[in-house]
């Protein structure tokens, strides 16, 4: 239990550190409210479930052994964030309807899933830190899954809480066209910042 507690205390500051996942969730909250932020959070956590399985079965070593594969994933993640950013920024210059219908806006869960799945920065932290807390004398797969569950649980709690906080701060009864444009611009800017951060790192 002390190992699991130490792991939680180690990764908690990383969960709070702004990154592509958090910026994406914030952009969803700013554009569509707390519910969208919660859905995006669920998608991000689902993406990390895939990472959990990869770590548990030792696939992380493959990514380290094949830099080209890692770089491919890295640039896929950057391209996806840029796509989301430009989609929001495009609406700022659109003279027609500003608010994209929900059916056409896409599913925040699916977008959050891809954001986490293709986030090389989060992937690298996940693969580099989690294995340090696995003891070889015991079942490594079980330990990996437990540690992963702790990390995902922390992400769920922290990101959900932050979604409500951001929604409370930016809450408005009804947004007119001009305000919606500013929100779309701010959301797109956040995602652009996330992509820039990935390129620089």
Residue pairs with C-beta under 8 A, 6 or more apart in sequence:
3 133
3 135
4 133
4 146
4 147
4 150
6 133
7 130
7 133
7 147
7 150
7 151
8 150
8 154
10 129
10 133
11 129
11 150
11 151
11 154
12 154
12 158
14 125
14 129
15 151
15 154
15 155
15 158
15 159
16 158
19 119
19 121
19 122
19 194
19 197
20 77
20 81
20 115
20 119
20 121
20 122
20 194
20 195
20 197
20 198
21 44
21 112
21 115
21 116
21 119
21 122
21 155
21 159
22 159
22 162
23 190
23 191
23 193
23 194
24 40
24 44
24 81
24 84
24 111
24 112
24 115
24 190
24 191
24 194
25 37
25 40
25 41
25 44
25 112
25 159
25 162
25 163
26 37
26 162
26 166
26 187
26 190
27 84
27 88
27 186
27 187
27 188
27 190
27 191
28 36
28 37
28 39
28 40
28 108
28 111
28 112
28 187
29 36
29 37
29 40
29 163
29 166
29 167
29 170
30 166
30 170
30 183
30 186
30 187
30 190
31 88
31 183
31 184
31 187
32 105
32 108
33 167
34 163
34 164
34 166
34 167
36 108
37 108
37 159
37 160
37 162
37 163
37 164
37 166
37 167
38 160
38 163
39 107
39 108
39 109
39 112
40 108
40 109
40 111
40 112
40 115
40 163
41 112
41 155
41 156
41 159
41 160
41 163
42 109
42 112
42 156
43 107
43 108
43 109
43 110
43 111
43 112
43 113
43 114
43 115
43 116
44 112
44 113
44 115
44 116
44 155
44 159
45 116
45 152
45 155
45 156
45 159
46 109
46 112
46 113
46 116
47 112
47 113
47 114
47 115
47 116
47 117
47 119
48 116
48 122
48 126
48 148
48 151
48 152
48 155
49 148
49 152
50 117
51 116
51 117
51 122
51 123
51 126
51 127
51 148
52 144
52 145
52 148
52 149
52 151
52 152
54 60
54 127
55 126
55 127
55 130
55 131
55 144
55 148
56 140
56 141
56 144
56 145
56 148
57 141
60 127
60 131
62 69
63 69
63 70
63 73
63 123
63 127
64 70
64 127
70 120
73 118
73 120
73 123
74 120
74 198
76 118
77 115
77 118
77 119
77 120
77 198
78 195
78 198
78 199
80 114
80 115
80 118
81 115
81 191
81 192
81 194
81 195
81 198
82 191
82 192
82 195
84 111
84 188
84 191
85 188
85 189
85 191
85 192
85 194
85 195
86 188
87 188
88 184
88 185
88 187
88 188
88 191
89 184
89 185
89 188
89 189
89 192
91 98
91 100
91 181
91 184
92 181
92 184
92 185
92 188
98 177
98 180
98 181
98 184
99 180
116 122
119 198
120 198
121 197
121 198
121 201
126 151
130 144
130 147
130 148
130 151
131 144
133 143
133 147
134 140
134 143
134 144
134 147
135 143
170 183
172 179
175 183
